[in-house]
Amino acid sequence: MSRFAILFTLATSIALLGYVSAKAQTTGPSTGPSTFKAELVFTDAAAAAAGQKDLDPSKLTPAKTVERNKPYAAIVFFSGAGADANGKADITYDLTYRAPDGSVALENKGLTCWNGKAPEPGKMQAGQQPMTVNVETNDPAGQWTVEAVVHDNVSKVDHRLKATFEVK
């Protein structure tokens, strides 16, 4: 049984969660040989639910310490995605939560970040399927890590990203 209670947002609108960034704690933004860039942000889902639009992750407040039994969201932002012959981008990601001892507490692969018309170049776009979690009462205190591997399936570029948060 997972140490986390998992809640997936299945809406097609990225505005459902809004987003507060853990940019100060990430290894991103990451860039590769293409124009594809990605950034992982970790946020208080309730604060994000205000539904901010056209969000700029560089202007957001990090979620550094989390409260138990409160929802938080891991969100992938990206720009410069490759487009196929029909102008569509196909971006997926794998997400892993690691407990303070380094063990895998939760892992999900093949999550949809974007599948549709490629967003305009140069603008950071929030992914379509952020993932929310609750830190439960019995989860250990300490520094947790969220790791994402973001795949631009058209350009064949992958980025590894990381954010951390503290559980008291």
MDAnalysis code that builds the backbone (N, CA, C; Angstrom):
import MDAnalysis as mda
import numpy as np

u = mda.Universe.empty(504, n_residues=168, atom_resindex=np.repeat(np.arange(168), 3), trajectory=True)
u.add_TopologyAttr("name", ["N", "CA", "C"] * 168)
u.add_TopologyAttr("resid", np.arange(1, 169))
u.add_TopologyAttr("resname", ["MET", "SER", "ARG", "PHE", "ALA", "ILE", "LEU", "PHE", "THR", "LEU", "ALA", "THR", "SER", "ILE", "ALA", "LEU", "LEU", "GLY", "TYR", "VAL", "SER", "ALA", "LYS", "ALA", "GLN", "THR", "THR", "GLY", "PRO", "SER", "THR", "GLY", "PRO", "SER", "THR", "PHE", "LYS", "ALA", "GLU", "LEU", "VAL", "PHE", "THR", "ASP", "ALA", "ALA", "ALA", "ALA", "ALA", "ALA", "GLY", "GLN", "LYS", "ASP", "LEU", "ASP", "PRO", "SER", "LYS", "LEU", "THR", "PRO", "ALA", "LYS", "THR", "VAL", "GLU", "ARG", "ASN", "LYS", "PRO", "TYR", "ALA", "ALA", "ILE", "VAL", "PHE", "PHE", "SER", "GLY", "ALA", "GLY", "ALA", "ASP", "ALA", "ASN", "GLY", "LYS", "ALA", "ASP", "ILE", "THR", "TYR", "ASP", "LEU", "THR", "TYR", "ARG", "ALA", "PRO", "ASP", "GLY", "SER", "VAL", "ALA", "LEU", "GLU", "ASN", "LYS", "GLY", "LEU", "THR", "CYS", "TRP", "ASN", "GLY", "LYS", "ALA", "PRO", "GLU", "PRO", "GLY", "LYS", "MET", "GLN", "ALA", "GLY", "GLN", "GLN", "PRO", "MET", "THR", "VAL", "ASN", "VAL", "GLU", "THR", "ASN", "ASP", "PRO", "ALA", "GLY", "GLN", "TRP", "THR", "VAL", "GLU", "ALA", "VAL", "VAL", "HIS", "ASP", "ASN", "VAL", "SER", "LYS", "VAL", "ASP", "HIS", "ARG", "LEU", "LYS", "ALA", "THR", "PHE", "GLU", "VAL", "LYS"])
u.atoms.positions = np.array([
    [0.838, -1.180, 0.000],
    [0.000, 0.000, 0.000],
    [0.882, 1.242, 0.000],
    [0.532, 2.235, -0.765],
    [1.313, 3.449, -0.923],
    [1.301, 4.282, 0.345],
    [2.351, 5.049, 0.539],
    [2.395, 5.973, 1.671],
    [1.602, 7.231, 1.366],
    [1.184, 7.388, 0.162],
    [0.448, 8.571, -0.270],
    [-0.961, 8.208, -0.702],
    [-1.887, 9.080, -0.457],
    [-3.211, 8.967, -1.054],
    [-3.117, 9.734, -2.373],
    [-3.434, 9.098, -3.477],
    [-3.221, 9.682, -4.794],
    [-4.515, 10.241, -5.352],
    [-4.434, 11.428, -5.863],
    [-5.569, 12.051, -6.531],
    [-5.097, 12.530, -7.897],
    [-5.694, 12.057, -8.966],
    [-5.332, 12.517, -10.297],
    [-6.327, 13.550, -10.791],
    [-5.833, 14.580, -11.412],
    [-6.744, 15.500, -12.082],
    [-6.880, 15.008, -13.503],
    [-8.120, 14.828, -13.946],
    [-8.375, 14.282, -15.265],
    [-8.963, 15.322, -16.203],
    [-9.051, 16.560, -15.740],
    [-9.645, 17.602, -16.566],
    [-8.719, 17.972, -17.710],
    [-9.277, 18.391, -18.796],
    [-8.471, 18.833, -19.927],
    [-7.983, 20.252, -19.748],
    [-8.550, 20.987, -18.820],
    [-8.128, 22.358, -18.576],
    [-7.064, 22.377, -17.498],
    [-5.945, 23.011, -17.781],
    [-4.884, 23.110, -16.778],
    [-5.228, 24.110, -15.690],
    [-6.270, 24.874, -15.865],
    [-6.644, 25.880, -14.879],
    [-7.285, 25.273, -13.640],
    [-7.614, 23.988, -13.657],
    [-8.245, 23.370, -12.497],
    [-7.372, 23.462, -11.261],
    [-6.093, 23.289, -11.412],
    [-5.227, 23.317, -10.241],
    [-4.533, 24.649, -10.021],
    [-4.281, 25.418, -11.077],
    [-3.449, 26.595, -10.917],
    [-2.096, 26.114, -10.434],
    [-1.133, 26.983, -10.251],
    [0.138, 26.402, -9.901],
    [1.010, 27.333, -9.083],
    [1.639, 26.805, -8.055],
    [2.621, 27.534, -7.265],
    [3.919, 26.751, -7.380],
    [4.993, 27.405, -7.684],
    [6.211, 26.715, -8.081],
    [7.135, 26.370, -6.929],
    [7.809, 25.246, -7.082],
    [8.913, 24.903, -6.197],
    [10.208, 25.100, -6.969],
    [10.207, 26.087, -7.868],
    [11.336, 26.317, -8.750],
    [12.656, 26.455, -7.991],
    [12.623, 27.079, -6.859],
    [13.845, 27.260, -6.091],
    [14.432, 25.925, -5.658],
    [13.645, 24.873, -5.703],
    [14.103, 23.568, -5.258],
    [14.270, 22.587, -6.409],
    [14.165, 23.046, -7.638],
    [14.247, 22.130, -8.768],
    [15.632, 22.163, -9.386],
    [15.891, 21.192, -10.243],
    [17.122, 21.199, -11.010],
    [16.885, 21.833, -12.362],
    [15.686, 22.269, -12.651],
    [15.309, 22.847, -13.944],
    [15.481, 24.350, -13.926],
    [15.122, 25.034, -15.003],
    [14.630, 24.364, -16.179],
    [15.740, 23.605, -16.892],
    [15.364, 22.517, -17.493],
    [16.315, 21.673, -18.191],
    [16.202, 21.921, -19.684],
    [17.314, 21.870, -20.356],
    [17.282, 22.019, -21.809],
    [18.121, 20.920, -22.436],
    [17.806, 20.581, -23.644],
    [18.544, 19.563, -24.381],
    [19.008, 20.139, -25.696],
    [19.430, 19.278, -26.608],
    [19.932, 19.763, -27.884],
    [18.828, 20.387, -28.748],
    [17.574, 20.112, -28.471],
    [16.473, 20.719, -29.208],
    [16.050, 21.985, -28.470],
    [14.935, 22.558, -28.864],
    [14.414, 23.741, -28.176],
    [13.518, 23.345, -27.010],
    [13.337, 22.061, -26.778],
    [12.461, 21.573, -25.722],
    [13.071, 21.856, -24.351],
    [12.277, 22.508, -23.479],
    [12.670, 22.801, -22.103],
    [11.577, 22.267, -21.190],
    [11.939, 21.899, -19.979],
    [10.946, 21.406, -19.019],
    [11.322, 21.856, -17.618],
    [10.297, 22.003, -16.777],
    [10.495, 22.390, -15.383],
    [9.453, 21.679, -14.535],
    [9.873, 21.168, -13.407],
    [8.983, 20.515, -12.452],
    [8.699, 21.487, -11.322],
    [7.426, 21.638, -10.963],
    [7.055, 22.489, -9.836],
    [6.206, 21.684, -8.870],
    [6.334, 21.988, -7.605],
    [5.573, 21.311, -6.553],
    [4.835, 22.390, -5.772],
    [3.531, 22.226, -5.572],
    [2.704, 23.295, -5.049],
    [1.641, 22.821, -4.074],
    [1.159, 23.731, -3.285],
    [-0.016, 23.527, -2.446],
    [-1.218, 23.529, -3.392],
    [-1.884, 22.400, -3.530],
    [-2.977, 22.272, -4.496],
    [-4.154, 23.180, -4.161],
    [-4.425, 23.409, -2.878],
    [-5.550, 24.266, -2.499],
    [-5.300, 25.710, -2.925],
    [-4.091, 26.199, -2.703],
    [-3.755, 27.556, -3.133],
    [-3.787, 27.649, -4.651],
    [-3.346, 26.596, -5.316],
    [-3.326, 26.577, -6.769],
    [-4.718, 26.522, -7.366],
    [-5.678, 25.985, -6.632],
    [-7.041, 25.833, -7.139],
    [-7.716, 27.165, -7.415],
    [-7.062, 28.256, -7.070],
    [-7.604, 29.576, -7.390],
    [-7.763, 29.736, -8.891],
    [-7.110, 28.875, -9.664],
    [-7.321, 28.853, -11.102],
    [-6.607, 29.943, -11.863],
    [-5.339, 30.154, -11.573],
    [-4.573, 31.143, -12.308],
    [-4.394, 30.675, -13.749],
    [-4.471, 31.631, -14.690],
    [-4.275, 31.315, -16.107],
    [-2.968, 31.932, -16.582],
    [-2.454, 31.423, -17.688],
    [-1.216, 31.943, -18.291],
    [-0.127, 32.106, -17.239],
    [0.068, 31.083, -16.481],
    [0.968, 31.106, -15.351],
    [2.427, 31.128, -15.780],
    [3.217, 31.933, -15.132],
    [4.655, 32.009, -15.342],
    [5.310, 31.378, -14.115],
    [5.905, 30.185, -14.255],
    [6.448, 29.503, -13.078],
    [7.549, 30.278, -12.362],
    [8.221, 31.195, -13.059],
    [9.300, 31.952, -12.417],
    [8.779, 32.976, -11.408],
    [7.474, 33.256, -11.422],
    [6.899, 34.243, -10.510],
    [6.118, 33.601, -9.366],
    [6.281, 32.308, -9.172],
    [5.474, 31.591, -8.177],
    [6.270, 31.275, -6.914],
    [5.553, 31.061, -5.826],
    [6.144, 30.780, -4.515],
    [6.340, 29.278, -4.320],
    [7.521, 28.829, -3.891],
    [7.777, 27.400, -3.674],
    [7.001, 26.824, -2.482],
    [6.665, 25.555, -2.577],
    [6.121, 24.795, -1.449],
    [7.312, 24.080, -0.810],
    [7.881, 24.675, 0.238],
    [9.100, 24.136, 0.840],
    [8.831, 23.133, 1.947],
    [7.837, 23.424, 2.786],
    [7.446, 22.539, 3.876],
    [5.978, 22.210, 3.692],
    [5.635, 20.928, 3.802],
    [4.247, 20.522, 3.564],
    [3.579, 20.074, 4.856],
    [2.279, 20.239, 4.885],
    [1.477, 19.795, 6.024],
    [0.900, 18.421, 5.710],
    [0.717, 17.636, 6.707],
    [0.121, 16.314, 6.526],
    [-1.373, 16.438, 6.221],
    [-1.877, 15.476, 5.439],
    [-3.293, 15.378, 5.076],
    [-3.816, 16.620, 4.360],
    [-2.969, 17.234, 3.568],
    [-3.320, 18.398, 2.763],
    [-2.820, 18.119, 1.346],
    [-3.610, 18.412, 0.298],
    [-3.188, 18.084, -1.067],
    [-2.117, 19.021, -1.620],
    [-1.167, 18.419, -2.318],
    [-0.102, 19.131, -3.017],
    [-0.028, 18.591, -4.439],
    [0.457, 19.406, -5.361],
    [0.489, 19.002, -6.768],
    [1.903, 19.076, -7.334],
    [2.248, 18.081, -8.138],
    [3.479, 18.087, -8.932],
    [3.060, 18.392, -10.362],
    [3.617, 19.460, -10.926],
    [3.201, 19.928, -12.245],
    [4.430, 20.086, -13.124],
    [4.308, 19.626, -14.357],
    [5.377, 19.791, -15.334],
    [5.017, 20.969, -16.239],
    [5.939, 21.916, -16.366],
    [5.847, 23.004, -17.338],
    [6.827, 22.685, -18.461],
    [6.520, 23.118, -19.669],
    [7.414, 22.858, -20.795],
    [7.280, 23.955, -21.840],
    [8.248, 24.019, -22.731],
    [8.177, 24.881, -23.919],
    [9.024, 24.250, -25.004],
    [8.805, 24.678, -26.229],
    [9.612, 24.214, -27.354],
    [9.404, 22.762, -27.726],
    [8.221, 22.234, -27.477],
    [7.953, 20.827, -27.810],
    [7.998, 20.605, -29.312],
    [8.465, 19.440, -29.695],
    [8.457, 19.072, -31.100],
    [7.034, 18.829, -31.566],
    [6.791, 19.088, -32.847],
    [5.464, 18.860, -33.418],
    [5.591, 17.874, -34.571],
    [4.612, 16.982, -34.681],
    [4.612, 16.026, -35.790],
    [4.090, 16.711, -37.063],
    [3.904, 15.947, -38.129],
    [3.461, 16.496, -39.414],
    [2.098, 17.178, -39.326],
    [1.292, 16.818, -38.329],
    [-0.026, 17.426, -38.128],
    [-0.005, 18.575, -37.127],
    [1.185, 18.976, -36.670],
    [1.309, 20.081, -35.722],
    [1.019, 19.706, -34.280],
    [1.001, 18.408, -33.980],
    [0.692, 17.961, -32.622],
    [1.960, 17.617, -31.836],
    [1.935, 17.967, -30.563],
    [3.003, 17.611, -29.637],
    [2.544, 16.408, -28.826],
    [3.498, 15.586, -28.407],
    [3.200, 14.404, -27.585],
    [4.243, 14.336, -26.482],
    [3.844, 14.771, -25.279],
    [4.774, 14.802, -24.148],
    [4.184, 13.971, -23.019],
    [4.980, 13.070, -22.486],
    [4.585, 12.253, -21.343],
    [5.638, 12.427, -20.252],
    [5.305, 11.945, -19.053],
    [6.300, 12.004, -17.984],
    [6.110, 10.858, -17.009],
    [7.207, 10.525, -16.347],
    [7.237, 9.525, -15.289],
    [7.518, 10.291, -14.003],
    [6.796, 9.954, -12.937],
    [6.919, 10.685, -11.686],
    [7.203, 9.718, -10.549],
    [8.214, 10.041, -9.738],
    [8.600, 9.211, -8.599],
    [8.722, 10.081, -7.361],
    [8.080, 9.644, -6.280],
    [8.235, 10.285, -4.971],
    [9.144, 9.397, -4.147],
    [10.196, 9.986, -3.564],
    [11.124, 9.248, -2.717],
    [11.026, 9.742, -1.277],
    [10.933, 8.783, -0.362],
    [10.904, 9.079, 1.065],
    [12.287, 9.566, 1.510],
    [12.391, 10.102, 2.716],
    [13.684, 10.592, 3.205],
    [14.811, 9.553, 3.174],
    [14.490, 8.264, 3.288],
    [15.527, 7.229, 3.237],
    [15.897, 6.836, 1.807],
    [15.284, 7.486, 0.802],
    [15.587, 7.210, -0.597],
    [14.709, 6.145, -1.235],
    [13.894, 5.473, -0.448],
    [13.021, 4.434, -0.995],
    [11.901, 5.067, -1.826],
    [11.407, 4.313, -2.805],
    [10.317, 4.788, -3.651],
    [9.002, 4.646, -2.890],
    [8.335, 5.773, -2.659],
    [7.049, 5.783, -1.974],
    [5.900, 5.694, -2.973],
    [6.111, 6.232, -4.163],
    [5.080, 6.262, -5.191],
    [5.746, 6.448, -6.537],
    [5.295, 5.690, -7.529],
    [5.857, 5.822, -8.869],
    [4.745, 5.637, -9.895],
    [4.688, 6.561, -10.847],
    [3.732, 6.483, -11.949],
    [4.470, 6.788, -13.244],
    [4.267, 5.954, -14.245],
    [4.940, 6.134, -15.532],
    [3.910, 6.373, -16.622],
    [4.326, 7.105, -17.638],
    [3.486, 7.329, -18.803],
    [2.343, 8.300, -18.589],
    [2.488, 9.224, -17.635],
    [1.454, 10.234, -17.421],
    [1.418, 11.210, -18.594],
    [0.250, 11.657, -18.971],
    [0.126, 12.606, -20.078],
    [0.467, 14.001, -19.592],
    [1.413, 14.630, -20.264],
    [1.726, 16.030, -20.000],
    [1.028, 16.887, -21.058],
    [1.148, 16.491, -22.320],
    [0.495, 17.222, -23.403],
    [0.315, 16.280, -24.574],
    [-0.882, 16.295, -25.151],
    [-1.158, 15.508, -26.344],
    [-2.162, 16.292, -27.165],
    [-1.659, 17.043, -28.114],
    [-2.521, 17.890, -28.936],
    [-1.689, 18.918, -29.667],
    [-2.361, 19.945, -30.157],
    [-1.676, 21.003, -30.900],
    [-0.504, 21.550, -30.084],
    [0.655, 21.647, -30.711],
    [1.846, 22.147, -30.019],
    [1.623, 23.592, -29.584],
    [1.900, 23.904, -28.310],
    [1.759, 25.288, -27.835],
    [2.722, 26.222, -28.558],
    [2.429, 27.508, -28.483],
    [3.280, 28.477, -29.168],
    [4.709, 28.401, -28.648],
    [5.682, 28.534, -29.548],
    [7.091, 28.434, -29.141],
    [7.489, 29.529, -28.147],
    [8.371, 29.181, -27.223],
    [8.929, 30.138, -26.289],
    [8.107, 30.410, -25.044],
    [6.872, 29.925, -24.982],
    [6.024, 30.160, -23.821],
    [5.993, 28.903, -22.967],
    [6.248, 29.055, -21.650],
    [6.146, 27.909, -20.746],
    [4.678, 27.540, -20.595],
    [4.368, 26.286, -20.829],
    [3.010, 25.767, -20.799],
    [2.910, 24.730, -19.688],
    [1.862, 24.799, -18.887],
    [1.646, 23.779, -17.857],
    [1.083, 22.531, -18.511],
    [1.510, 21.374, -18.028],
    [1.023, 20.110, -18.551],
    [-0.450, 19.891, -18.253],
    [-1.059, 18.978, -18.996],
    [-2.491, 18.710, -18.902],
    [-2.861, 17.802, -17.737],
    [-1.952, 17.023, -17.201],
    [-2.306, 16.061, -16.151],
    [-1.368, 16.181, -14.955],
    [-1.524, 17.258, -14.163],
    [-0.728, 17.313, -12.944],
    [-1.188, 16.219, -11.985],
    [-0.334, 15.855, -11.062],
    [-0.666, 14.798, -10.113],
    [-0.670, 15.380, -8.712],
    [-1.718, 15.097, -7.952],
    [-1.779, 15.585, -6.580],
    [-1.620, 14.439, -5.601],
    [-1.037, 14.756, -4.452],
    [-0.805, 13.761, -3.401],
    [-1.103, 14.377, -2.047],
    [-1.371, 13.532, -1.089],
    [-1.497, 13.925, 0.313],
    [-0.396, 13.214, 1.092],
    [0.315, 13.947, 1.929],
    [1.253, 13.312, 2.845],
    [0.409, 12.828, 4.018],
    [0.437, 11.544, 4.264],
    [-0.410, 10.954, 5.290],
    [0.256, 11.007, 6.666],
    [-0.537, 10.803, 7.686],
    [-0.085, 10.874, 9.076],
    [1.085, 9.945, 9.357],
    [1.084, 8.751, 8.777],
    [2.146, 7.777, 9.068],
    [3.365, 7.901, 8.146],
    [3.376, 8.853, 7.219],
    [4.551, 9.044, 6.364],
    [5.692, 9.647, 7.185],
    [6.927, 9.232, 6.912],
    [8.045, 9.711, 7.730],
    [8.361, 11.194, 7.526],
    [8.828, 11.816, 8.596],
    [9.289, 13.198, 8.527],
    [10.642, 13.221, 7.824],
    [10.990, 14.371, 7.273],
    [12.276, 14.539, 6.615],
    [12.113, 15.116, 5.226],
    [13.221, 15.134, 4.485],
    [13.215, 15.689, 3.133],
    [12.793, 14.630, 2.117],
    [11.715, 14.901, 1.417],
    [11.203, 14.054, 0.350],
    [11.655, 14.615, -0.991],
    [11.714, 13.760, -1.991],
    [12.117, 14.167, -3.330],
    [11.063, 13.745, -4.342],
    [10.755, 14.648, -5.255],
    [9.898, 14.347, -6.394],
    [10.796, 14.361, -7.619],
    [10.806, 13.271, -8.358],
    [11.610, 13.172, -9.576],
    [10.686, 12.990, -10.768],
    [10.970, 13.716, -11.843],
    [10.195, 13.566, -13.071],
    [11.148, 13.353, -14.233],
    [10.789, 12.432, -15.114],
    [11.475, 12.288, -16.387],
    [10.436, 12.674, -17.434],
    [10.707, 13.760, -18.136],
    [9.768, 14.309, -19.109],
    [10.238, 13.905, -20.502],
    [9.314, 13.332, -21.282],
    [9.646, 12.795, -22.610],
    [8.940, 13.590, -23.702],
    [9.707, 14.249, -24.586],
    [9.136, 14.815, -25.804],
    [9.199, 13.682, -26.821],
    [8.073, 13.026, -27.033],
    [8.038, 11.818, -27.861],
    [8.159, 12.102, -29.352],
    [8.025, 13.361, -29.763],
    [8.223, 13.729, -31.167],
    [9.701, 14.025, -31.410],
    [10.291, 14.873, -30.589],
    [11.709, 15.238, -30.739],
    [12.661, 14.192, -30.195],
    [12.121, 13.228, -29.427],
    [12.940, 12.179, -28.799],
    [13.960, 12.781, -27.836],
    [13.505, 13.745, -27.013],
    [14.342, 14.383, -26.003],
    [13.710, 14.110, -24.640],
    [14.533, 13.724, -23.673],
    [14.092, 13.476, -22.301],
    [14.810, 14.435, -21.359],
    [14.113, 14.869, -20.322],
    [14.721, 15.697, -19.284],
    [14.431, 15.095, -17.926],
    [15.435, 15.085, -17.056],
    [15.288, 14.609, -15.685],
    [15.237, 15.832, -14.777],
    [14.180, 15.903, -13.958],
    [13.951, 17.054, -13.090],
    [13.712, 16.584, -11.663],
    [13.943, 17.489, -10.710],
    [13.786, 17.114, -9.308],
    [13.325, 18.312, -8.502],
    [12.448, 18.053, -7.532],
    [12.040, 19.055, -6.538],
    [12.054, 18.374, -5.179],
    [12.271, 19.150, -4.139],
    [12.291, 18.575, -2.790],
    [11.327, 19.349, -1.903],
    [10.860, 18.671, -0.848],
    [10.024, 19.314, 0.148],
    [10.259, 18.631, 1.483],
    [9.983, 19.368, 2.540],
    [10.210, 18.889, 3.899],
    [8.875, 18.519, 4.543],
    [8.845, 17.363, 5.194],
    [7.685, 16.937, 5.980],
    [8.116, 17.001, 7.445],
    [7.372, 17.728, 8.253],
    [7.702, 17.887, 9.688],
    [6.991, 16.828, 10.510],
])
